[in-house]
């Protein structure tokens, strides 16, 4: 039986994961997880190392198949068998390492694997350059040239390129895995602004992090995992950073 939070609001559900189970050998990585993201909502997915956050997201983004459970996207039951299928649905994932090619240009990175071609089969570089700069500007990131190499950018700017790529390809849900890790205070603030812009564009976000001080201002709701169990699903107005911290460090109860 699912246990999704309700708060009287009428937001439409974008994703529902119901009773998700995942085993790795004898390790029960996910224990009957229910997880929901509504349209235009930012959900903070928090928990300590080994809580199951990354495993849950990898099921949603097609990297792992659940052993049990169901996934619904925009109200329809789906079987997300690959990352390509996830992207076709409109689910884009930005991992900690950003999956960027450091020695290629900004525009090549934004279009990597999805390059537009002209009639003779050549890459349409003009279109790629133009659309890349538009995508960056749409999240408030103003870089000089689409030809700049990724290796020349700051950590915050690199995250911006990865987020702009998701925005350009019409993502409905962007999953951000520790997007502010190893960034300076200024760079982290820049990434948090990108997240606000995604929400303004009507795009849902799952923000996975250990850093409650970064996720708290950005998220509308928090889901707390501990050792593969969901122990809380709570609106921001009903909690605090201290409350969330206590939930994360509290050992799970086993029936």
Helices and strands as residue ranges (DSSP letters): E 13-24, E 27-38, E 42-46, H 53-60, E 68-73, E 76-78, H 83-89, E 91-94, H 106-110, H 125-138, G 150-152, H 155-168, E 173-177, H 185-200, E 204-209, H 212-218, E 221-226, E 229-235, G 236-238, H 241-249
